[in-house]
Amino acid sequence: AQLPTNDLQYLEKLMGDMTTLGEDGQSRICDQISPAGTGDDTKYRFAIESYSRYLSKTGRENERQNWEKICISAITRKNDPGVRDFFMKQLQLVGNDKTAEAMKLFLSDRENCSAAISALAAVGGKSAELILAESLKDRELPCAAAVMNALAAMNSQEAVNEYIRWAEDKNINTKASAYNALAQSGSPLAYPVLLNAAKSYSF
């Protein structure tokens, strides 16, 4: 009832109060998030987003792990893509290895794959990299270009063979992302593919 507020000091106090609610109370707040057009959940969204930012600061690792678990639970319980997207955005702030595992399931989901990739990119590390690389084996992957862009940002060599396969895709954006990922990988296998591509476009 006291949110939103523009008083940052008071907001900090309210976020501390939210911690004392524990898992049950925090889960109840998450349960109030509704699909767009079905009710006014502004106060709850403000509380959740503020709490995620609050916990993203150094020194709040234990609370952050609990909140990560609650957000993941909300994603698995909710069927609405928009609501799932909202909680995936929270995981970009507080996520860790558990987030990486949870997002694996949504990389093949056309409506939520972009948010899942963003969460994986925010988590970073070898676990997230391997999950993204493995997903490229699915030739029906709906967000292949975004996955390769994320891997390119990591300079990943984990999926070089998959980059080469995706470089043959008919979609120009997917093809461009594959070439970029190949270039960023620094793999010797990338050279002949990129050279042939350059030749085909007269350099």
PAZAPA-4460 file (N, C-alpha, C; in steps of 0.05 Angstrom, whole numbers, plus 32768, in hexadecimal, padded with zeros to 4 digits):
% residues 203
    n_x    n_y    n_z   ca_x   ca_y   ca_z    c_x    c_y    c_z   seq   type   mol
   8010   7FE8   8000   8000   8000   8000   8011   8019   8000     1      A     A
   802A   8017   8009   803C   802E   800B   804D   8032   7FF2     2      Q     A
   8048   8022   7FDD   8057   8024   7FC4   8044   802C   7FAD     3      L     A
   804F   803A   7F99   806A   8043   7F95   8071   805B   7FA8     4      P     A
   808A   8060   7FAB   8093   8078   7FBA   80AC   8083   7FAD     5      T     A
   80AE   809E   7FAE   80C5   80AC   7FA2   80DB   80B1   7FB7     6      N     A
   80D5   80AA   7FD0   80E8   80AE   7FE6   80FB   8096   7FE7     7      D     A
   8113   8099   7FDD   8126   8083   7FDB   812D   8077   7FF6     8      L     A
   8130   8089   800A   8137   807F   8025   8120   806E   8031     9      Q     A
   8108   8077   802C   80F1   8068   8036   80ED   804E   8027    10      Y     A
   80F3   804F   800C   80F2   8037   7FFC   8105   8022   8006    11      L     A
   811D   802B   800E   8131   8018   8019   8126   800A   8032    12      E     A
   8118   801A   8043   810C   800E   805B   80F7   7FFA   8054    13      K     A
   80E6   8001   8040   80D0   7FEE   8038   80DC   7FD4   802C    14      L     A
   80F2   7FD6   801E   80FF   7FBE   8013   810A   7FAD   802A    15      M     A
   8114   7FB9   803E   811C   7FAA   8056   8105   7F9C   8063    16      G     A
   80EE   7FAA   8064   80D6   7F9E   806F   80CD   7F86   805E    17      D     A
   80D1   7F89   8044   80C9   7F73   8031   80D9   7F5A   8037    18      M     A
   80F2   7F5E   803E   8103   7F47   8045   80F8   7F38   805D    19      T     A
   80EE   7F47   8071   80E4   7F3A   8089   80CA   7F2A   8084    20      T     A
   80BD   7F2E   806D   80A5   7F1F   8067   80AB   7F02   8063    21      L     A
   80C4   7EFC   805B   80CB   7EE0   8056   80C0   7ED6   803C    22      G     A
   80C6   7EBC   8036   80C0   7EB0   801D   80A1   7EB0   8017    23      E     A
   8092   7EAA   802C   8075   7EA8   8028   8069   7EC4   8021    24      D     A
   8071   7ED8   8030   8067   7EF3   802A   8070   7EFD   800F    25      G     A
   8089   7EF9   8008   8093   7F02   7FEE   8086   7EF3   7FD7    26      Q     A
   8080   7ED9   7FDB   8072   7ECA   7FC6   8056   7ED4   7FC2    27      S     A
   8049   7EDC   7FD8   802E   7EE7   7FD6   802E   7F01   7FC6    28      R     A
   8043   7F11   7FC9   8045   7F2A   7FBA   8048   7F23   7F9C    29      I     A
   8059   7F0F   7F96   805D   7F07   7F7B   8044   7EFC   7F6E    30      C     A
   8033   7EEF   7F7E   801A   7EE4   7F74   8006   7EFA   7F6B    31      D     A
   800B   7F13   7F72   7FF9   7F28   7F6B   7FFF   7F33   7F4E    32      Q     A
   8014   7F2A   7F42   801A   7F33   7F27   8008   7F25   7F14    33      I     A
   7FFA   7F35   7F03   7FE5   7F2B   7EF2   7FEB   7F31   7ED5    34      S     A
   7FDF   7F22   7EC2   7FE3   7F28   7EA6   7FD9   7F44   7E9F    35      P     A
   7FE5   7F50   7E8B   7FDE   7F6B   7E82   7FC0   7F6C   7E7C    36      A     A
   7FB4   7F81   7E86   7F97   7F86   7E80   7F84   7F77   7E92    37      G     A
   7F8E   7F69   7EA7   7F7D   7F5A   7EB8   7F7B   7F66   7ED5    38      T     A
   7F88   7F7D   7ED9   7F87   7F89   7EF4   7F9E   7F9B   7EF8    39      G     A
   7F9D   7FAC   7F0C   7FB2   7FC0   7F12   7FC5   7FB4   7F27    40      D     A
   7FDC   7FAB   7F1E   7FF0   7FA0   7F30   8008   7FB2   7F33    41      D     A
   8005   7FCC   7F2E   801B   7FDF   7F2D   802B   7FDF   7F47    42      T     A
   801D   7FDF   7F5E   802B   7FE0   7F78   803C   7FC7   7F7C    43      K     A
   8032   7FB0   7F74   8041   7F97   7F77   8059   7F96   7F65    44      Y     A
   8055   7F9F   7F4C   806C   7FA0   7F39   8082   7FB3   7F43    45      R     A
   807A   7FC9   7F4E   808D   7FDC   7F59   809C   7FD0   7F70    46      F     A
   808E   7FC2   7F82   809A   7FB6   7F99   80AF   7FA1   7F90    47      A     A
   80A7   7F90   7F7D   80B8   7F7A   7F74   80D1   7F85   7F66    48      I     A
   80CD   7F98   7F54   80E4   7FA3   7F45   80F7   7FB1   7F58    49      E     A
   80EC   7FC0   7F6B   80FC   7FCE   7F7F   810C   7FBB   7F90    50      S     A
   80FF   7FA5   7F97   810C   7F91   7FA8   8123   7F83   7F99    51      Y     A
   811F   7F7E   7F80   8134   7F71   7F70   814C   7F84   7F6E    52      S     A
   8148   7F9D   7F6A   815E   7FB1   7F69   816B   7FB3   7F85    53      R     A
   815B   7FB3   7F99   8165   7FB4   7FB5   8178   7F9D   7FBB    54      Y     A
   8170   7F85   7FB2   8180   7F6D   7FB8   8198   7F6A   7FA6    55      L     A
   8198   7F79   7F90   81AF   7F76   7F7D   81C8   7F83   7F88    56      S     A
   81C6   7F92   7F9E   81DD   7F9F   7FA9   81EF   7F8B   7FB9    57      K     A
   8208   7F91   7FBB   821B   7F80   7FC9   8213   7F7E   7FE7    58      T     A
   8217   7F65   7FF1   8211   7F60   800D   81F6   7F54   8012    59      G     A
   81E7   7F50   7FFD   81CC   7F45   8001   81C9   7F2A   7FF2    60      R     A
   81DF   7F1B   7FF2   81E0   7F02   7FE2   81CB   7EED   7FEC    61      E     A
   81C9   7EEA   8007   81B7   7ED5   8011   819A   7EDC   800A    62      N     A
   8192   7EF5   800E   8176   7EFD   8007   8172   7EFB   7FE9    63      E     A
   8187   7F00   7FDA   8185   7EFF   7FBD   8180   7EE3   7FB3    64      R     A
   818D   7ECF   7FC0   8189   7EB3   7FB8   816C   7EAB   7FBE    65      Q     A
   8161   7EB3   7FD4   8145   7EAD   7FDB   8132   7EB9   7FC7    66      N     A
   8137   7ED2   7FC0   8126   7EE1   7FAD   8128   7ED4   7F91    67      W     A
   8140   7ECC   7F89   8143   7EBE   7F70   8131   7EA5   7F6F    68      E     A
   8131   7E96   7F84   8120   7E7E   7F85   8103   7E85   7F83    69      K     A
   80FA   7E9A   7F90   80DE   7EA2   7F8F   80D6   7EAB   7F73    70      I     A
   80E8   7EBA   7F66   80E2   7EC4   7F4B   80E1   7EAD   7F37    71      C     A
   80F3   7E99   7F3A   80F2   7E82   7F29   80D8   7E72   7F2D    72      I     A
   80D0   7E70   7F46   80B7   7E62   7F4C   809F   7E70   7F3F    73      S     A
   809F   7E8B   7F40   808A   7E9A   7F33   8089   7E95   7F15    74      A     A
   80A0   7E93   7F09   80A1   7E8F   7EEC   8095   7E73   7EE5    75      I     A
   809C   7E5F   7EF4   8093   7E44   7EEE   8075   7E41   7EF4    76      T     A
   806A   7E51   7F07   804E   7E4F   7F0E   803C   7E5F   7EFC    77      R     A
   8046   7E74   7EF0   8036   7E86   7EDF   8037   7E7D   7EC2    78      K     A
   8020   7E7E   7EB5   801F   7E76   7E99   801F   7E8D   7E85    79      N     A
   801B   7EA5   7E90   801A   7EBD   7E7E   8036   7EC6   7E76    80      D     A
   803B   7EC9   7E5C   8056   7ED1   7E52   805F   7EEB   7E5E    81      P     A
   804C   7EFF   7E60   8053   7F19   7E6A   805C   7F18   7E87    82      G     A
   804E   7F08   7E97   8055   7F05   7EB4   806F   7EF7   7EB6    83      V     A
   8074   7EE2   7EA6   808D   7ED4   7EA7   80A4   7EE7   7E9F    84      R     A
   809F   7EF8   7E8B   80B3   7F0B   7E82   80BB   7F1E   7E99    85      D     A
   80A7   7F27   7EA8   80AB   7F39   7EBE   80BE   7F2D   7ED3    86      F     A
   80B9   7F14   7EDA   80CA   7F07   7EEE   80E6   7EFF   7EE3    87      F     A
   80E7   7EFA   7EC9   8102   7EF5   7EBD   8113   7F0E   7EBE    88      M     A
   8106   7F25   7EBC   8115   7F3E   7EBE   8120   7F42   7EDB    89      K     A
   8112   7F38   7EEF   811C   7F39   7F0A   8135   7F28   7F0D    90      Q     A
   8135   7F11   7EFF   814C   7EFF   7F00   8165   7F0A   7EF3    91      L     A
   8161   7F1E   7EE1   8178   7F2B   7ED6   8187   7F3A   7EEB    92      Q     A
   817A   7F42   7F01   8186   7F51   7F17   8190   7F3F   7F2D    93      L     A
   8182   7F28   7F32   8189   7F18   7F49   8190   7EFB   7F42    94      V     A
   8191   7EF4   7F29   8194   7ED8   7F21   81B1   7ECE   7F24    95      G     A
   81B2   7EB3   7F26   81CC   7EA5   7F28   81C9   7E8B   7F19    96      N     A
   81D8   7E76   7F21   81D7   7E5D   7F13   81BB   7E50   7F12    97      D     A
   81AB   7E54   7F27   8190   7E49   7F27   817F   7E56   7F11    98      K     A
   8184   7E6F   7F0C   8176   7E7E   7EF7   817E   7E72   7EDC    99      T     A
   8198   7E6D   7ED8   81A1   7E61   7EBF   8193   7E47   7EB9   100      A     A
   8191   7E35   7ECD   8183   7E1C   7EC9   8166   7E20   7EC2   101      E     A
   8159   7E33   7ED1   813D   7E37   7ECD   8137   7E43   7EB1   102      A     A
   8148   7E54   7EA7   8144   7E61   7E8D   8148   7E4E   7E76   103      M     A
   8156   7E38   7E7A   815A   7E25   7E65   8140   7E1C   7E58   104      K     A
   812C   7E19   7E69   8112   7E0F   7E60   8103   7E23   7E4D   105      L     A
   810B   7E3C   7E4F   80FC   7E51   7E40   810A   7E5A   7E26   106      F     A
   8121   7E4F   7E21   8130   7E57   7E08   8121   7E4F   7DEF   107      L     A
   8110   7E3A   7DF1   8101   7E31   7DDA   80E5   7E3C   7DDA   108      S     A
   80DF   7E4E   7DED   80C4   7E5A   7DEF   80C5   7E75   7DE0   109      D     A
   80B6   7E76   7DCA   80B7   7E8E   7DB9   80B1   7EA8   7DC7   110      R     A
   809E   7EA6   7DDA   8095   7EBF   7DE8   80A7   7EC8   7DFE   111      E     A
   80B7   7EB6   7E09   80C8   7EBE   7E20   80E6   7EB9   7E1C   112      N     A
   80EE   7EB0   7E04   810A   7EAA   7DFF   811C   7EC2   7E02   113      C     A
   8113   7EDA   7DF9   8124   7EF2   7DFB   812A   7EF9   7E18   114      S     A
   8116   7EF8   7E29   811A   7EFE   7E45   812B   7EE9   7E52   115      A     A
   8128   7ED0   7E4A   8138   7EBB   7E55   8156   7EBE   7E4E   116      A     A
   815B   7EC6   7E35   8176   7ECB   7E2C   8183   7EE2   7E3B   117      I     A
   8173   7EF7   7E3F   817D   7F0F   7E4E   8184   7F07   7E6B   118      S     A
   8174   7EF5   7E77   817A   7EEC   7E92   8194   7EDC   7E92   119      A     A
   8197   7ECA   7E7F   81AF   7EBA   7E7D   81C8   7ECB   7E79   120      L     A
   81C5   7EDF   7E68   81DC   7EF1   7E62   81E3   7F01   7E7B   121      A     A
   81CF   7F09   7E8B   81D4   7F17   7EA4   81E2   7F05   7EB8   122      A     A
   81DA   7EEC   7EBA   81E6   7ED9   7ECC   8203   7ED4   7EC4   123      V     A
   8208   7ED0   7EAA   8223   7ECB   7E9F   822F   7EB2   7EAA   124      G     A
   8249   7EAF   7EA7   8257   7E97   7EB1   8255   7E80   7E9E   125      G     A
   8263   7E6A   7EA5   8265   7E53   7E93   824B   7E44   7E91   126      K     A
   823C   7E43   7EA6   8222   7E34   7EA6   820F   7E41   7E91   127      S     A
   820C   7E5C   7E93   81FA   7E6A   7E80   8205   7E67   7E63   128      A     A
   821F   7E69   7E60   822B   7E66   7E45   8225   7E4B   7E39   129      E     A
   8228   7E36   7E49   8223   7E1B   7E3E   8206   7E16   7E38   130      L     A
   81F4   7E21   7E48   81D7   7E1F   7E43   81D0   7E2D   7E29   131      I     A
   81DA   7E45   7E25   81D5   7E53   7E0C   81E0   7E44   7DF4   132      L     A
   81F9   7E3A   7DF6   8205   7E2B   7DE1   81F6   7E12   7DDA   133      A     A
   81ED   7E03   7DEE   81DE   7DEA   7DE9   81C4   7DEF   7DDB   134      E     A
   81B7   7E07   7DE1   819D   7E0C   7DD5   819F   7E0F   7DB6   135      S     A
   81B6   7E16   7DAC   81B9   7E1B   7D8F   81B7   7E01   7D7F   136      L     A
   81B8   7DEA   7D8C   81B5   7DD1   7D7E   8198   7DCC   7D75   137      K     A
   8185   7DDC   7D80   8169   7DDA   7D78   8166   7DEB   7D60   138      D     A
   8161   7DDF   7D49   815F   7DEE   7D30   8145   7DFE   7D2E   139      R     A
   8132   7DFA   7D41   8119   7E09   7D42   811B   7E1F   7D57   140      E     A
   8132   7E24   7D62   8135   7E37   7D78   812A   7E52   7D6F   141      L     A
   8117   7E5E   7D7D   810A   7E76   7D74   811B   7E8F   7D76   142      P     A
   812E   7E90   7D89   813E   7EA8   7D8D   815C   7EA2   7D88   143      C     A
   8162   7E93   7D73   817D   7E8B   7D6E   8190   7EA3   7D6B   144      A     A
   8187   7EB8   7D5D   8198   7ECF   7D59   819F   7EDC   7D74   145      A     A
   818C   7EDE   7D86   8191   7EEA   7DA0   81A4   7ED9   7DB1   146      A     A
   81A1   7EBF   7DAF   81B3   7EAD   7DBD   81D0   7EB0   7DB3   147      V     A
   81D3   7EB2   7D99   81EE   7EB5   7D8E   81FA   7ED1   7D95   148      M     A
   81E9   7EE5   7D96   81F2   7F00   7D9E   81FC   7EFF   7DBB   149      N     A
   81EE   7EF1   7DCC   81F6   7EEE   7DE8   8211   7EDF   7DEA   150      A     A
   8213   7ECA   7DDA   822C   7EBA   7DDA   8244   7ECA   7DCF   151      L     A
   823D   7EDA   7DBB   8252   7EEB   7DAE   825D   7EFF   7DC3   152      A     A
   824B   7F0A   7DD4   8253   7F1C   7DE9   8265   7F0F   7DFD   153      A     A
   8263   7EF4   7DFF   8274   7EE4   7E12   828D   7EDB   7E04   154      M     A
   8290   7EE1   7DE9   82A7   7ED7   7DD9   82A8   7EB8   7DDB   155      N     A
   8291   7EAC   7DDB   828F   7E8F   7DE0   8297   7E7E   7DC7   156      S     A
   82A7   7E69   7DCD   82AE   7E55   7DB9   829E   7E3B   7DBD   157      Q     A
   828B   7E3B   7DCF   827D   7E23   7DD6   826B   7E18   7DC0   158      E     A
   8263   7E29   7DAD   8250   7E21   7D99   8258   7E28   7D7D   159      A     A
   8272   7E28   7D78   827D   7E30   7D5E   8270   7E20   7D47   160      V     A
   826E   7E05   7D4A   8261   7DF5   7D35   8244   7DFD   7D31   161      N     A
   8237   7E05   7D46   821B   7E0D   7D43   8219   7E28   7D35   162      E     A
   822C   7E3A   7D3B   822D   7E54   7D2D   822F   7E4F   7D0F   163      Y     A
   8240   7E3C   7D08   8245   7E37   7CEB   822B   7E2D   7CDE   164      I     A
   821C   7E1C   7CEC   8203   7E12   7CE2   81EF   7E28   7CDF   165      R     A
   81ED   7E39   7CF4   81D9   7E4F   7CF3   81E1   7E64   7CDE   166      W     A
   81FB   7E65   7CD6   8203   7E78   7CC2   81F7   7E72   7CA7   167      A     A
   81EC   7E5A   7CA4   81DF   7E52   7C8B   81C1   7E58   7C8C   168      E     A
   81B7   7E63   7CA1   819B   7E69   7CA4   8192   7E7E   7C8F   169      D     A
   8179   7E7C   7C87   816E   7E8E   7C73   8168   7EAA   7C7F   170      K     A
   8163   7EAB   7C99   815D   7EC4   7CA6   8176   7ED5   7CA8   171      N     A
   8175   7EEE   7C9E   818D   7EFE   7C9C   8197   7F06   7CB8   172      I     A
   8185   7F0B   7CCB   818D   7F12   7CE6   819B   7EFB   7CF4   173      N     A
   8190   7EE3   7CF0   819C   7ECB   7CFC   81B8   7EC7   7CF0   174      T     A
   81BA   7ECA   7CD6   81D3   7EC6   7CC9   81E8   7EDA   7CD3   175      K     A
   81E0   7EF3   7CD6   81F2   7F08   7CDF   81FB   7F03   7CFC   176      A     A
   81E9   7EF9   7D0D   81F0   7EF2   7D28   8204   7EDB   7D29   177      S     A
   8200   7EC8   7D17   8213   7EB1   7D15   822F   7EBA   7D0D   178      A     A
   8230   7ECC   7CF9   824A   7ED6   7CF1   8258   7EE6   7D07   179      Y     A
   8248   7EF6   7D16   8253   7F06   7D2C   825E   7EF3   7D42   180      N     A
   824E   7EDF   7D49   8257   7ECC   7D5D   8270   7EBD   7D55   181      A     A
   8272   7EB6   7D3B   828A   7EA9   7D31   82A2   7EBC   7D33   182      L     A
   829E   7ED5   7D2C   82B4   7EE8   7D2D   82BD   7EEC   7D4A   183      A     A
   82AA   7EEF   7D5C   82B1   7EF4   7D78   82BE   7EDB   7D86   184      Q     A
   82B8   7EC4   7D7B   82C2   7EAB   7D88   82E1   7EA9   7D85   185      S     A
   82EB   7EB4   7D6F   8308   7EB2   7D6B   8311   7E96   7D63   186      G     A
   82FE   7E85   7D5C   8305   7E69   7D55   8310   7E68   7D39   187      S     A
   8325   7E58   7D35   8330   7E54   7D1A   831B   7E49   7D06   188      P     A
   8307   7E3B   7D10   82F1   7E30   7CFF   82E0   7E46   7CF3   189      L     A
   82E1   7E5D   7CFF   82D0   7E74   7CF5   82DC   7E80   7CDC   190      A     A
   82F6   7E7F   7CD9   8303   7E8D   7CC3   82F8   7E86   7CA7   191      Y     A
   82F8   7E6C   7C9F   82EF   7E66   7C84   82D1   7E6D   7C80   192      P     A
   82C1   7E6B   7C94   82A5   7E72   7C91   82A2   7E90   7C8D   193      V     A
   82B0   7EA0   7C9D   82AE   7EBD   7C9A   82BB   7EC6   7C80   194      L     A
   82D0   7EB9   7C78   82DD   7EC0   7C5E   82CB   7EBB   7C47   195      L     A
   82BE   7EA4   7C47   82AB   7E9E   7C31   8293   7EB1   7C31   196      N     A
   828A   7EB8   7C48   8274   7ECC   7C4A   827D   7EE6   7C3F   197      A     A
   8295   7EEF   7C46   829F   7F09   7C3C   82A2   7F09   7C1E   198      A     A
   82AC   7EF3   7C14   82AF   7EF0   7BF6   8294   7EF1   7BE8   199      K     A
   8280   7EE4   7BF4   8266   7EE4   7BE7   8259   7EFF   7BE6   200      S     A
   8262   7F11   7BF8   8258   7F2D   7BF7   826D   7F40   7BEC   201      Y     A
   8280   7F35   7BDD   8296   7F45   7BD1   82A5   7F56   7BE5   202      S     A
   82A9   7F4A   7BFD   82B7   7F57   7C12   82AB   7F73   7C19   203      F     A
***
